[in-house]
Amino acid sequence: MDLLDWEHPDISVVAQVDLLGLNRSSLYYQSIPPSPEEIRRKHRIDELYTAHPFMGYRTIATVMNREGEDITKTPSDALCVKWV
């Protein structure tokens, strides 16, 4: 993070984070990009929801399973919540 001076002789990282109002754990977090499979599923969920906005995550999961996807309702729910 560019806002911190990791090697400052007088102000510790803990103090700097406190001054900035950040959590220390957020300094070490490394995001993982989504897999191509996850992106493909998100696009399909988006297509289904755009065509049928009344469909909930259970119906979307059912339709995708009928199309040959091997998903449960929980992953489709998680993907739906991310883009709503």
C-alpha positions as CSV (number, residue, x, y, z in Angstrom):
1,M,0.0,0.0,0.0
2,D,1.5,3.3,-1.0
3,L,0.0,5.2,2.0
4,L,2.3,3.4,4.4
5,D,6.0,3.7,5.1
6,W,6.8,0.2,6.1
7,E,10.3,1.1,7.3
8,H,9.6,4.4,9.1
9,P,11.9,4.7,12.1
10,D,9.5,6.6,14.4
11,I,6.0,5.6,13.5
12,S,5.1,1.9,13.5
13,V,2.9,0.3,10.9
14,V,0.2,-0.2,13.6
15,A,0.2,3.5,14.4
16,Q,0.1,4.4,10.7
17,V,-2.8,2.1,10.1
18,D,-4.6,3.5,13.1
19,L,-4.1,7.1,11.8
20,L,-5.5,6.1,8.4
21,G,-8.4,4.2,9.9
22,L,-7.6,0.9,8.3
23,N,-7.4,-2.7,9.5
24,R,-4.0,-4.2,9.5
25,S,-5.4,-7.4,8.0
26,S,-6.3,-5.4,4.9
27,L,-2.7,-4.6,4.3
28,Y,-1.8,-8.3,3.7
29,Y,-4.8,-9.3,1.7
30,Q,-4.0,-10.6,-1.8
31,S,-7.1,-10.8,-4.0
32,I,-7.4,-13.8,-6.3
33,P,-8.9,-13.1,-9.8
34,P,-12.0,-15.2,-10.7
35,S,-11.4,-18.3,-12.7
36,P,-12.7,-18.5,-16.3
37,E,-15.3,-21.0,-15.1
38,E,-16.6,-18.5,-12.5
39,I,-16.7,-15.7,-15.1
40,R,-18.6,-18.0,-17.5
41,R,-21.1,-18.9,-14.8
42,K,-21.6,-15.2,-13.9
43,H,-22.3,-14.3,-17.5
44,R,-24.9,-17.1,-17.8
45,I,-26.5,-16.0,-14.6
46,D,-26.6,-12.5,-15.9
47,E,-28.2,-13.6,-19.2
48,L,-30.9,-15.6,-17.3
49,Y,-31.6,-12.8,-14.9
50,T,-31.7,-10.2,-17.6
51,A,-34.2,-12.3,-19.7
52,H,-36.2,-13.3,-16.6
53,P,-35.8,-10.7,-13.8
54,F,-38.4,-12.5,-11.6
55,M,-36.2,-15.6,-11.3
56,G,-34.5,-16.1,-7.9
57,Y,-31.3,-17.9,-7.2
58,R,-33.2,-21.3,-6.7
59,T,-34.8,-21.1,-10.2
60,I,-31.5,-19.9,-11.8
61,A,-29.7,-22.9,-10.2
62,T,-32.4,-25.3,-11.4
63,V,-32.2,-23.9,-15.0
64,M,-28.4,-24.1,-15.0
65,N,-28.5,-27.7,-13.7
66,R,-30.9,-28.7,-16.4
67,E,-28.4,-27.1,-18.9
68,G,-25.7,-29.4,-17.6
69,E,-24.0,-27.3,-15.0
70,D,-23.1,-29.1,-11.8
71,I,-23.9,-26.4,-9.3
72,T,-25.8,-26.2,-6.1
73,K,-28.1,-23.3,-5.0
74,T,-25.5,-21.9,-2.7
75,P,-22.9,-21.0,-5.4
76,S,-25.6,-19.5,-7.6
77,D,-26.9,-17.5,-4.7
78,A,-23.4,-16.2,-4.0
79,L,-22.9,-15.2,-7.6
80,C,-26.3,-13.6,-7.8
81,V,-25.6,-11.5,-4.7
82,K,-22.3,-10.3,-6.0
83,W,-23.8,-8.5,-9.0
84,V,-27.2,-7.4,-7.7
